[in-house]
Every structure is written in structure tokens, then in C-alpha cells.
């Protein structure tokens, strides 16, 4: 992910923001109650077609046609960018569904022809066709997300509100905004979060070096989505994820989706494996992560 990259990531202050005041009341409604089981933490990458993973995360003789099956054995979710470019047909959806285990959850991105259109797709049937296609994922459907274009500013909140009203409530959704106006004005930020919360839609949290404003820390739904951008397994990648593990434990939300990006995604399984191991030692959530096929490796803890 190129968004928010900087040439000297070691010099960034990566501390998580102070908990927004609005979170307390929302967490009282959303967090798991006593006896309701453990939070589910889904850890994934942004694609399964990485030939560089063959021999370490995929079997040595893995064929490209089997990459999704091997991916599903290693991860339990995916940031599904394929749907950003086209709506998959029923045969493709069926193949995806059959290729992954029962505990796997897909997180498809809303097609660009909807998210980047002037009216967010209100003038056509694209949204209906996209939602209908996702029905084929059945119980393996996780949380869809819409990535609004960089120029989509806070002045367009009414349009976003109308879009959310069209979105089916039974289908979990997260929204990512990037324009600086959403975070430069506290009133704009609170208005956005109130609108999302009114529709039980999550606000995507992006933890990236060069744009600390999008690391807002708001909870607006019973689920959350975190896009974590690491910097090649430097020390701060691990300390940042340690803080996120503590934060997820504190929030105690039913469903949590976290996507640890790394440069070119080659090292994404390495950091995902570390994070899953960290969560498992804390023993507060149900999760799983990649297991290297070349034998045990030294894991780092802070």
C-alpha cells in the first residue's frame, strides 16, 4: 500500500491516539458481555497470488490454481481487492467459497465504479448487483468495506449518509475516508462517526507512518477494521502491533479484522504470524495465523 508511506519511517511517533470520548458509550453497547464467548480476531493479507510465499508459507510444489486453498489454511480472512475492479460472477464466488475453511471470512472491497462515482452509485443498480453477488459467500462473508477516493471530503457527508441508508443492515460494512478535512475539524470527525454509528458501520482505522490523522481510534459498530501498514519488520512494527493487541483486548468487540500490510506484501505472513502468536499468548480472543512450513522460527516479544 503506497498511501502514507515515508522515506524514514523510523522517525515517526507511532503512539496510538487517546481514546475518543464517544467510544465509552458505544463500547457499552457493542462489547461482548459475560458468558458471550471470546472476540473473534481475523488476520489477513491483501491477496493470495504471491509466488514468493511458495516454499515457506505455501507448499514447495504449490500451483497457482491452488494458492487460495493454501492461503485459507494460513490466514482466516482477506482484504479482497479483486472486487474493487469488477463484480465476480457466481462461478467465481462458488470457487472462492469452496476453497477456504469454515472459519474463513472474506472482506470484499466495494467496486470502484460505485465508490468513486459522483453519486456513490445511486443512479444505477451496481450496488444491488454487488450485494447480490456477495450472497454466494454465505456464512464466509465477513465485513465489506468501501474505500472512498482521496478527493471525497467532509462536505459530502450527506451523500455518504444516503449511501449508508441504501446498504443492507444485515451485511457488515466499514468505510475508509482519506481526505484531510474529515480529521482537521473535530466537528467534521464527530459528524462522520455519529453517521457511521447510527448505521452500525465501522470506521476503517489505518495505521500508517505518513498519515497519523487516519489513525482516529473510533469505534462505531460491533466490528472494527484495521489496516496496519508496516515498514519491513523494523522494531516499531512489533511495538505498534503489541499496542493493537492490547487495544483489541480492551475494546472486547465481537468481530475484529486486521490486515497487516508490508512493502510488496512479501513479508505480510511473517508479521501476521507474529501477531497471531501474540494474541494467542494473551488468550482473550479466538484467532489463527500463518505457520511457516520450513520449521519453527524465533518469534519476537516486547
Protein Blocks (a to p, Z undefined) as FASTA:
>chain_A
ZZhpafblmlpcfbdcdddfklmmmmmmmmccehiapaddddddfbfklfklgojlmcfk
lcfklmmmmmmmmpgcdcdfklmmoccdfklmmmmmmmpcfkbccdddddfklmmmmnlo
mlmcklmmmmmmmmmnmmmlccdcddddfklcfklmmmmmmmmmmpcfklccddddfbfk
lmmpmklmmmmmmmmmmnopacdddddfklmklmnopafbfbdcdddddehhpaklmmmm
mmmmmmmmmnopabdcdddddehhlmmmmmmmmmmmmmmmnopaccdddddfebpadddd
ZZ
